[in-house]
Amino acid sequence: MPLAKKIQRICSMLKIIFKKKSLMDKVKHEYKCYQIEDVDGFYDISANKEKDHNHTPRQSYWKEAYGQLKIDYNTTSSEVKYCGIDEYWWKIGTIKDENGHLKFKALSALMLGICTLSHGNADPERGFSINKHMLDTHGTSTSKKTIEALRFVKDYVILNGSVNNMTIPKELIKICSQARQRLEDDLKAEREAKRIEEDARRQLNKQAVELQKQKSEESEMFSNLKKLDKKLKISNDLLNEGQNELEELTKSDKVNRVKLLSANAKITTSLKRKAELQKEKDQLSDKLIKLKK
């Protein structure tokens, strides 16, 4: 985000200081001028020592750190002694142009206003403590909306100082009188939403079971098809064997009746079994096609 946009957001947050948009524009203009202003000596106390005889210079960080460790700290004449950020921006606010007008009046007011903002986390921690107290009082099953409503009422009472100082409009009384009905409507809508969600979950579970059953049936059918193919191969082998034996017997001058009957039995049995297996395979293939559809 551009710096000018950030300054505009800060100004809009500090509405007590900047109530008019023209002042926000003035801050942005002054900041652009501040960027090219020579302000190097304003943060150095030693450079302004003659101008400010009553100011006590602030020790540098390293001097304080060395003192806590009881180590000698050798200061130099060139050591820079920094002033506080609030004092620095106060000095910036005293800079005047050639006509004697303050150059950074609005910008200085903005920065000094920012310096008044708290940098601690006491307010959030206090809010967490209040939420915990509410849960201890009303139970851990208290919903988020209920906690927000309780916090809203509590903050509004604190803002007005007391319940007696609060002005309760007729519209609020009307809304409160309808609170029970709205609660019942919300609970009904919540139950309906849960019912729809539960129905959808049951439907998904049913579909998952059916899909798993279908996959199991398909797997079983594929396994049966492999077994049928294996049996068909055996039948074909038996048929070929019988046909080969019969062919050899027809070439022989002397017919062996036993071998002839054996070859004929192999051919007859293999043909009959092959037809049965092929019919069973076709039926199983049809079932598999319908199952996939």
Phi and psi in degrees as a GROMACS rama.xvg file:
@    title "Ramachandran Plot"
@    xaxis  label "Phi"
@    yaxis  label "Psi"
@TYPE xy
-59.5185  151.04  PRO-2
-62.4942  -36.3058  LEU-3
-61.4449  -37.6406  ALA-4
-66.8162  -38.9648  LYS-5
-62.9075  -42.561  LYS-6
-62.9254  -40.0046  ILE-7
-63.3154  -39.4015  GLN-8
-65.8717  -41.4658  ARG-9
-63.1868  -41.3632  ILE-10
-63.1744  -40.3226  CYS-11
-67.3659  -28.8194  SER-12
-75.1454  -33.381  MET-13
-93.8044  65.8895  LEU-14
-70.0909  -21.2838  LYS-15
-67.1945  -36.9314  ILE-16
-83.9766  -41.1345  ILE-17
-117.459  93.4462  PHE-18
-91.8404  -15.6267  LYS-19
-116.233  145.556  LYS-20
-66.3877  -28.6897  LYS-21
-61.7073  -32.5412  SER-22
-70.077  -35.5184  LEU-23
-62.0337  -43.7113  MET-24
-63.6553  -36.6822  ASP-25
-65.8492  -38.2194  LYS-26
-62.0137  -45.0608  VAL-27
-62.2179  -39.8584  LYS-28
-65.8221  -43.8225  HIS-29
-65.61  -35.2599  GLU-30
-66.1806  -38.0234  TYR-31
-62.2602  -39.7622  LYS-32
-68.4955  -35.8254  CYS-33
-64.4027  -31.8097  TYR-34
-64.6803  -26.2527  GLN-35
-106.283  5.21023  ILE-36
-82.6725  143.003  GLU-37
-84.6056  100.75  ASP-38
-123.401  24.0761  VAL-39
-61.6412  -35.0532  ASP-40
-87.9443  -3.10457  GLY-41
-75.3458  -22.6338  PHE-42
-91.858  -8.45519  TYR-43
-95.5321  115.451  ASP-44
-69.1039  -39.1558  ILE-45
-63.5442  -30.8717  SER-46
-71.9428  -24.4884  ALA-47
-110.533  22.428  ASN-48
-65.2031  -37.4993  LYS-49
-69.5749  -27.7301  GLU-50
-81.2521  -24.3043  LYS-51
-129.743  88.4191  ASP-52
-77.8848  -21.1504  HIS-53
-90.6691  -2.09837  ASN-54
-86.7874  134.083  HIS-55
-94.8544  116.626  THR-56
-60.5319  143.036  PRO-57
-86.3025  131.842  ARG-58
-66.7983  147.536  GLN-59
-69.8602  163.884  SER-60
-61.2479  -44.9154  TYR-61
-68.1977  -32.2765  TRP-62
-66.4763  -41.9111  LYS-63
-65.2386  -40.7676  GLU-64
-64.72  -43.6887  ALA-65
-64.1922  -36.7831  TYR-66
-65.7594  -38.6488  GLY-67
-65.8935  -32.6039  GLN-68
-87.0586  -0.247178  LEU-69
57.5644  46.5897  LYS-70
-116.475  138.869  ILE-71
-63.1988  134.856  ASP-72
-118.436  116.854  TYR-73
-88.5981  109.896  ASN-74
-84.1302  155.229  THR-75
-123.201  158.861  THR-76
-68.0683  -20.2128  SER-77
-90.6248  4.98475  SER-78
-65.4942  133.401  GLU-79
-91.1907  129.261  VAL-80
-107.541  116.51  LYS-81
-89.5454  145.049  TYR-82
-92.8643  171.026  CYS-83
-69.4457  155.651  GLY-84
-66.1158  -31.5299  ILE-85
-67.3771  -40.3889  ASP-86
-66.4164  -37.5177  GLU-87
-61.1038  -46.4152  TYR-88
-73.7519  -25.0884  TRP-89
-66.5028  -40.7168  TRP-90
-65.3126  -39.2766  LYS-91
-60.3697  -36.2447  ILE-92
-69.4586  -14.8063  GLY-93
-91.6383  -4.43425  THR-94
-69.1536  134.373  ILE-95
-119.189  155.111  LYS-96
-88.6624  -172.467  ASP-97
-67.1263  -18.1284  GLU-98
-94.3334  2.41961  ASN-99
84.74  10.6286  GLY-100
-93.8753  147.351  HIS-101
-67.2321  127.491  LEU-102
-81.395  -33.2659  LYS-103
-126.011  44.5073  PHE-104
-65.1843  -49.9872  LYS-105
-69.8063  -40.9046  ALA-106
-64.4044  -42.0129  LEU-107
-63.6196  -41.0322  SER-108
-63.2565  -39.2208  ALA-109
-63.0209  -49.4893  LEU-110
-66.3495  -38.0112  MET-111
-68.0347  -33.4843  LEU-112
-65.7829  -38.3943  GLY-113
-64.517  -35.9693  ILE-114
-63.5855  -22.012  CYS-115
-82.0378  -11.681  THR-116
-70.8783  143.317  LEU-117
-75.7013  136.177  SER-118
-102.338  5.00346  HIS-119
-90.2235  177.665  GLY-120
-116.914  29.4886  ASN-121
-66.0758  -41.6153  ALA-122
-63.8145  -48.4724  ASP-123
-60.476  -41.4589  PRO-124
-63.5142  -38.2425  GLU-125
-64.7633  -38.6445  ARG-126
-63.4297  -40.4634  GLY-127
-62.9225  -39.273  PHE-128
-64.3541  -40.2678  SER-129
-64.7625  -42.1456  ILE-130
-62.1138  -40.9206  ASN-131
-64.6514  -40.8714  LYS-132
-62.7788  -38.5009  HIS-133
-65.1533  -40.5257  MET-134
-66.8961  -38.0942  LEU-135
-65.7534  -34.1191  ASP-136
-81.0842  -45.8988  THR-137
-100.603  -3.49036  HIS-138
100.762  150.451  GLY-139
-72.4602  -11.7765  THR-140
-86.2655  4.92233  SER-141
-62.2493  132.05  THR-142
-76.1952  165.116  SER-143
-63.0728  -40.1551  LYS-144
-63.6191  -38.3086  LYS-145
-66.1242  -42.8838  THR-146
-61.9746  -43.6058  ILE-147
-62.6259  -39.9434  GLU-148
-65.3373  -44.226  ALA-149
-62.75  -42.2374  LEU-150
-64.553  -38.2994  ARG-151
-62.7433  -45.9708  PHE-152
-64.3072  -43.7851  VAL-153
-62.107  -45.5934  LYS-154
-63.6667  -36.2161  ASP-155
-69.0245  -38.457  TYR-156
-65.5041  -43.766  VAL-157
-62.7942  -38.9949  ILE-158
-62.4211  -36.8146  LEU-159
-87.8184  -6.19716  ASN-160
90.0426  -33.3393  GLY-161
-166.881  160.768  SER-162
-64.8692  -32.7384  VAL-163
-67.1212  -22.6726  ASN-164
-88.9777  -3.33769  ASN-165
-82.4876  138.934  MET-166
-100.663  117.879  THR-167
-102.7  108.791  ILE-168
-72.4318  162.563  PRO-169
-63.8335  -34.5816  LYS-170
-61.9707  -38.481  GLU-171
-66.3614  -40.2011  LEU-172
-62.4341  -40.0372  ILE-173
-64.9338  -41.4673  LYS-174
-64.554  -40.4818  ILE-175
-65.0862  -35.9146  CYS-176
-67.6943  -23.8389  SER-177
-97.1953  4.38096  GLN-178
-62.6478  -40.9834  ALA-179
-62.6199  -43.3739  ARG-180
-65.9443  -41.0565  GLN-181
-65.484  -36.2723  ARG-182
-63.0569  -45.3817  LEU-183
-62.9765  -39.8878  GLU-184
-64.3073  -40.6622  ASP-185
-65.7741  -41.7665  ASP-186
-65.3234  -38.9349  LEU-187
-64.1945  -44.0884  LYS-188
-64.1654  -36.7684  ALA-189
-66.9718  -42.2251  GLU-190
-63.3439  -40.135  ARG-191
-64.9398  -40.3997  GLU-192
-64.5052  -39.5729  ALA-193
-65.9462  -38.8278  LYS-194
-63.4173  -44.3625  ARG-195
-62.9504  -41.4643  ILE-196
-64.7295  -40.0434  GLU-197
-67.3571  -40.3435  GLU-198
-62.6069  -41.9962  ASP-199
-64.5992  -38.0526  ALA-200
-66.7564  -41.6436  ARG-201
-64.0089  -39.4326  ARG-202
-63.68  -41.0545  GLN-203
-64.6836  -41.566  LEU-204
-63.4953  -40.0181  ASN-205
-63.6232  -43.7179  LYS-206
-64.0474  -38.2554  GLN-207
-64.8123  -39.876  ALA-208
-65.6177  -43.4595  VAL-209
-64.3325  -40.3624  GLU-210
-64.1888  -41.3847  LEU-211
-64.8559  -38.8118  GLN-212
-64.9665  -41.4581  LYS-213
-63.3741  -42.7601  GLN-214
-62.9265  -39.7374  LYS-215
-64.3571  -42.4806  SER-216
-64.8627  -41.9136  GLU-217
-61.7537  -42.8174  GLU-218
-61.9859  -41.4237  SER-219
-65.9109  -40.3014  GLU-220
-65.0014  -41.9949  MET-221
-62.0622  -38.8535  PHE-222
-64.5824  -40.9564  SER-223
-66.7314  -36.7651  ASN-224
-63.9886  -39.4933  LEU-225
-63.3619  -39.9398  LYS-226
-65.1479  -40.8121  LYS-227
-65.1257  -40.0377  LEU-228
-61.5826  -39.9166  ASP-229
-64.0108  -41.9481  LYS-230
-67.7492  -37.3649  LYS-231
-63.9445  -37.0224  LEU-232
-64.37  -40.9336  LYS-233
-63.8702  -40.609  ILE-234
-64.2255  -41.021  SER-235
-63.987  -40.7148  ASN-236
-62.6242  -41.9954  ASP-237
-65.4913  -38.892  LEU-238
-64.482  -44.4468  LEU-239
-63.5887  -39.0095  ASN-240
-63.4894  -44.2528  GLU-241
-64.3643  -41.4326  GLY-242
-65.691  -38.3306  GLN-243
-65.5243  -41.9323  ASN-244
-64.1488  -41.3522  GLU-245
-64.8993  -37.7787  LEU-246
-65.6145  -40.8732  GLU-247
-66.1178  -37.4901  GLU-248
-67.1291  -35.1001  LEU-249
-69.7215  -25.3442  THR-250
-81.664  -20.5197  LYS-251
-80.1476  144.431  SER-252
-72.3879  -34.1394  ASP-253
-104.959  121.291  LYS-254
-85.7817  127.359  VAL-255
-94.8942  110.355  ASN-256
-62.6143  -38.4203  ARG-257
-65.7153  -45.2174  VAL-258
-67.129  -33.6134  LYS-259
-64.6361  -45.2375  LEU-260
-63.9497  -38.2526  LEU-261
-65.5602  -43.9478  SER-262
-65.4135  -41.4555  ALA-263
-64.3849  -39.131  ASN-264
-65.7492  -40.2386  ALA-265
-62.7926  -42.0314  LYS-266
-67.8551  -44.8895  ILE-267
-64.0159  -47.31  THR-268
-64.473  -44.2467  THR-269
-66.2328  -38.959  SER-270
-64.7497  -44.8429  LEU-271
-63.1597  -45.4795  LYS-272
-68.4893  -35.4152  ARG-273
-64.5183  -40.46  LYS-274
-64.3401  -42.1083  ALA-275
-63.8019  -45.2175  GLU-276
-65.5201  -39.032  LEU-277
-65.893  -39.3969  GLN-278
-64.2119  -43.1002  LYS-279
-64.3963  -38.1513  GLU-280
-66.3491  -41.2792  LYS-281
-63.1119  -42.1074  ASP-282
-63.2141  -42.3968  GLN-283
-66.7076  -36.7344  LEU-284
-65.8276  -39.4765  SER-285
-62.9528  -42.177  ASP-286
-62.856  -40.1056  LYS-287
-65.7679  -39.2229  LEU-288
-64.8458  -44.0938  ILE-289
-64.8291  -37.0286  LYS-290
-65.5748  -37.2934  LEU-291
-70.1759  -27.9071  LYS-292
